[in-house]
């Protein structure tokens, strides 16, 4: 995997041709309820993913097993696939089927509230300029999610083994992966339990400049929802 240092400046090409699947099918068993509706800084967790992906893609869809999440998205006129299938591989396949043929597709976890819009845009712009690569986020060389896959990977994504996510495809082709650095490890931290929300509240945005005691690093919570 090659690390692409720095951020993109003014885009030379449009990133709007890409698609985006918001992965929102988790049932929150470890959280003890529907974590995607839990409030973080005054907004439901799912809303953070909707806000950072808004307007950056030609097509976007939320794939969820939660009727409440589906209704929240529908109120905002965000396309939704509401389903009852059990596996992460189902979420990936359903998302791709809903979007149709595109040059690339970002799979964005719905439970990383400190993921920045700048990072999502950087992934989309890199993929638009160099569409042959798998583009994924990373902190200090450690890969995380979200990941943007090119069209050549779609057949394998549609036929993932039960329970596997897109990370299995990225792992199969390490020489075709490019890393986009994030601004800090907080961007890759996901939410599995109520204490994760509390820790992220303490951790805060990059300007906080510190990691609270006891907070996991991306090595512990690598944004593994993909």
C-alpha positions in Angstrom: 0.0 0.0 0.0 1.3 3.4 -0.9 0.7 6.4 1.4 -0.4 9.5 -0.5 1.0 12.3 1.7 -0.9 15.5 2.1 -4.3 16.8 0.9 -5.5 17.7 -2.5 -5.7 21.3 -3.4 -8.2 22.7 -5.9 -9.8 19.8 -7.8 -8.6 19.3 -11.4 -11.4 16.9 -12.1 -14.9 16.4 -10.7 -15.4 13.9 -8.0 -19.2 13.9 -8.5 -19.2 10.9 -10.7 -18.6 8.5 -7.8 -21.3 6.8 -5.8 -21.6 6.4 -2.0 -23.1 3.7 0.2 -23.7 4.6 3.8 -23.4 1.4 5.8 -26.1 1.6 8.4 -27.2 -2.0 8.9 -25.7 -2.7 12.4 -28.3 -3.5 15.1 -26.2 -2.1 17.9 -26.2 -5.2 20.1 -23.1 -4.1 21.9 -24.5 -0.6 22.3 -27.7 -1.9 23.8 -30.0 -0.3 21.3 -30.1 1.6 18.0 -26.7 3.4 18.2 -27.4 5.2 15.0 -30.1 7.2 16.6 -28.1 8.0 19.7 -27.3 11.7 20.1 -23.7 12.9 19.6 -23.4 16.7 20.0 -27.0 17.2 19.5 -27.4 15.1 16.3 -28.2 11.4 15.8 -25.1 9.4 14.9 -26.4 8.6 11.4 -26.8 12.4 10.7 -23.1 12.9 10.9 -22.6 10.5 8.0 -25.4 12.1 6.0 -23.9 15.6 6.5 -20.3 14.7 5.5 -21.4 12.9 2.3 -24.1 15.4 1.2 -23.5 16.8 -2.3 -20.2 15.0 -3.0 -21.5 12.1 -5.1 -23.6 11.6 -8.1 -25.7 8.9 -6.3 -25.9 8.1 -2.6 -27.9 5.5 -0.7 -28.3 4.5 2.9 -28.6 0.7 3.5 -30.2 -0.1 6.9 -32.2 -2.6 8.9 -33.6 0.1 11.1 -37.0 1.4 10.2 -36.4 4.6 12.3 -33.1 5.3 10.4 -34.9 4.7 7.1 -37.6 7.2 8.1 -35.1 9.8 9.2 -33.4 9.5 5.8 -36.6 9.6 3.9 -37.6 12.8 5.6 -34.4 14.3 4.2 -35.1 12.8 0.7 -32.0 10.6 1.0 -32.5 7.3 -0.9 -32.7 4.2 1.4 -32.6 0.5 1.0 -34.5 -1.0 4.0 -33.8 -4.7 4.4 -33.7 -7.6 6.9 -30.7 -9.5 5.7 -28.1 -10.4 8.3 -24.7 -10.0 6.9 -22.3 -7.1 6.1 -21.9 -8.7 2.7 -25.6 -8.2 2.1 -25.3 -4.5 2.9 -22.5 -4.1 0.4 -24.3 -6.0 -2.3 -27.6 -4.1 -1.8 -25.9 -0.8 -1.9 -24.1 -1.5 -5.2 -27.3 -2.8 -6.7 -29.2 0.3 -5.7 -26.6 2.7 -7.2 -26.1 0.9 -10.5 -23.0 1.2 -12.7 -20.6 4.0 -11.6 -16.8 4.5 -12.0 -16.3 4.0 -8.2 -18.1 3.7 -4.9 -17.3 4.9 -1.4 -18.5 2.7 1.4 -18.9 5.0 4.4 -19.6 3.7 7.9 -22.4 5.4 9.7 -20.8 5.2 13.1 -17.7 7.4 12.8 -19.0 10.8 13.9 -15.6 12.6 13.8 -14.8 11.6 10.2 -14.4 14.9 8.4 -16.1 16.0 5.2 -12.6 17.0 4.0 -11.4 13.4 4.2 -14.4 12.1 2.3 -13.9 14.7 -0.4 -10.2 13.9 -0.6 -11.0 10.2 -1.2 -13.5 11.1 -4.0 -11.1 13.5 -5.7 -8.2 11.1 -5.6 -10.4 8.4 -7.1 -11.7 10.7 -9.8 -8.1 11.6 -10.8 -6.7 8.0 -10.5 -9.7 5.7 -10.8 -7.7 2.4 -11.1 -6.8 2.3 -7.3 -8.6 1.3 -4.2 -8.5 4.5 -2.0 -8.8 4.2 1.8 -8.2 6.3 4.8 -5.3 5.8 7.1 -3.7 7.2 10.2 0.1 6.8 10.5 0.1 4.2 7.8 -2.7 2.0 9.4 -5.6 1.6 7.0 -9.2 2.2 8.1 -12.6 3.1 6.7 -14.2 4.6 4.7 -12.9 3.0 1.5 -13.6 3.9 -2.1 -13.5 1.0 -4.6 -13.1 1.3 -8.4 -15.5 -0.4 -10.8 -13.2 -3.3 -11.4 -13.8 -4.4 -7.8 -17.6 -4.4 -8.0 -18.0 -8.1 -9.1 -16.0 -9.3 -6.1 -17.9 -6.9 -3.8 -21.2 -8.2 -5.0 -20.1 -11.8 -4.3 -18.5 -11.5 -0.9 -18.7 -14.5 1.4 -21.3 -14.3 4.1 -20.2 -12.0 6.9 -17.3 -10.4 5.0 -17.1 -6.8 4.1 -15.2 -4.8 1.4 -12.0 -5.0 3.5 -11.6 -8.5 2.3 -11.3 -7.3 -1.3 -8.8 -4.6 -0.3 -6.8 -7.1 1.6 -6.7 -9.3 -1.5 -5.1 -6.6 -3.6 -2.6 -4.7 -1.3 -0.6 -3.6 -4.3 -3.7 -1.8 -5.7 -4.5 0.1 -2.5 -3.6 3.8 -1.9 -3.9 5.4 1.5 -5.2 8.9 2.2 -4.0 10.3 5.5 -6.6 11.6 7.9 -6.1 14.6 10.2 -6.0 12.5 13.4 -6.9 9.1 14.8 -10.3 10.4 16.0 -11.5 10.3 12.4 -11.2 6.6 12.3 -12.8 5.9 15.7 -16.1 4.1 15.5 -18.9 3.7 18.1 -19.8 0.2 19.4 -20.7 1.0 23.0 -22.2 4.0 24.9 -18.7 4.7 26.5 -17.3 5.2 23.0 -19.6 8.2 22.5 -18.5 9.6 25.8 -14.8 9.1 24.9 -15.3 10.8 21.5 -17.0 13.7 23.3 -13.9 14.1 25.3 -11.5 13.5 22.4 -13.2 16.2 20.3 -12.1 17.7 17.1 -8.5 18.1 16.0 -8.1 21.4 17.8 -8.6 19.6 21.1 -5.0 18.5 20.7 -5.1 15.6 23.1 -6.3 12.1 23.6 -8.2 11.5 26.8 -7.0 8.8 29.1 -8.5 5.4 28.3 -9.5 6.3 24.8 -8.8 3.7 22.1 -6.6 4.4 19.2 -7.3 3.4 15.6 -5.4 0.2 16.4 -8.2 -0.7 18.7 -11.1 0.9 16.8 -10.0 1.0 13.1 -13.3 2.1 11.6 -14.0 -1.6 10.9 -17.6 -1.2 9.8 -16.6 -1.9 6.3 
